[in-house]
């Protein structure tokens, strides 16, 4: 990472989670990715995950476990 990018990253990480989410949304939108394309990709992924659960190739985990894992991975 460049010095400027490191400084910017440090500043962004000082923002509240809500402000970081707003910034993330703005940055993603700035990439010009077609929303329909992204929606179709998410729908496809959701369908695949649902099939994995229904077929038994993947096992669901309790929401509390999922949230705890996310909080551990992304503190603050």
C-alpha angles and dihedrals in degrees: 000000000000121000092251091051092048091051092047092048091051090051093048092050089057090062121098116264090252092053091046089052091051091049092048091051090050092049093049091049090050090062090069095230112167109249092215090056092049092046091051091050092050091047090052092049092048091050091050092050091048090052091050091053093046093048093047095238088120130034125220119238127210115266090240090060093047092050092047090052092049093047090050092049096043108031121188 
